[in-house]
């Protein structure tokens, strides 16, 4: 079985803008609610999968120039956007699937940090639609 690593060249597009070269870390979260269907007479908890949920946690190295991080994210607070993520910044394939969907950016902190540190901007995109997984060429 093949393993993936090192994780060092992820691809991230937000509304068609490639921000991959500003990403310090990226985590795609995917889960389902666990509904308790345990009833009288059961001796073990019985669960069923409910609605799915997903989000993308990203830490950007901030860039205030036009068409970069700040210009892309500032206008997205409270609105929907398209996000596309791949483990490697190459065409999607069976070994490099493309994950994409509609997201909402709840909040954005353009500035913050301590003296001598990189000006980083952590954001979380929350699901605004279904997460798609495409393992074909794109």
Number of C-alpha atoms within 10 A of each C-alpha: 2 5 6 9 9 6 10 12 15 17 20 25 15 20 15 12 15 17 18 20 13 18 21 15 15 21 13 15 11 12 12 12 12 13 12 12 10 13 10 5 6 9 8 8 9 12 12 11 11 12 9 14 16 18 20 17 15 19 16 22 17 19 17 12 10 9 13 16 22 19 14 18 19 13 11 18 14 12 11 18 19 16 22 20 24 23 22 20 14 15 14 20 14 10 13 19 21 23 18 20 18 19 25 20 21 14 15 18 12 18 11 13 10 7 7 6 8 12 15 19 22 19 19 19 22 18 21 18 16 13 18 13 15 15 15 13 12 10
